[in-house]
Amino acid sequence: MPEYNLNVLGMDLSFRAEASPDQVEQARLLLENRFEKLRQHGRLFSKEKLLTFLALGLADDLVQAKSQLREYNSRIQALLDNISDGTSVEEENRES
């Protein structure tokens, strides 16, 4: 497992992860960009409060992405069920 040594938001971090160096760099850039946007709008907030808002925003993105993934999986399963039943999407649309 690769080991990473990064400076993120002014803090030196060392960790191991299965992620590729490109994934780690993309994650670091995402964090720093979002933190900077929050900092510009919340100049009176402490760094801890800004990091908490950042974590909540990223958690919300993850919750939405998981919900969207479940929806896509459900749609794919419905299409697969239609295929295995011999029913085409066009036939279903005509029946509706």
Secondary structure, DSSP 8 states (H G I E B T S, - for coil): --EEEEEETTEEEEEE-SS-HHHHHHHHHHHHHHHHHHHHH-TTS-HHHHHHHHHHHHHHHHHHHHHHHHHHHHHHHHHHHHHHHT--HHHHHHH-
